[in-house]
Amino acid sequence: QKDSLNYEGQSEFKYIPVDQEAALNMGAVANVMVQPKLMDFRTTDIRFDSYGGISGWDDVREFEIKVNKTRDMKVKVEITPNIDTIFFDLKEFGDFDNYKKVDKQSVQFDLELNPQTERKFGYILTTRHGTREH
């Protein structure tokens, strides 16, 4: 059974043009659990306008992601958090294989999980708002 494929489910998706990437939502996979957790939230770098009103600020969130695998085969997992702004900085840390910025509002973490394993990683996301959006 080396390099064998297993049926995991099915998905409905719209037409995909030739040579384009398709993302399939296969539903929940009981053998792989991804548990995101917000560890910290704070507002920093508050800016004020000439009238004393708040004109800009940064929100800093720290996330921990725990990925458990109970299946008896190696799997690859992609985790793609979407960020609600293009004005952000992200500092990643922990146990993951690859990190990349996908587009202006999303990033991707890649992990390869061996049988019966757990991996943890995290990131600190700073989003800029108002006059801080530069």
Order of alpha helices (4+ residues) and beta strands (2+ residues): beta-beta-beta-beta-beta-beta-beta
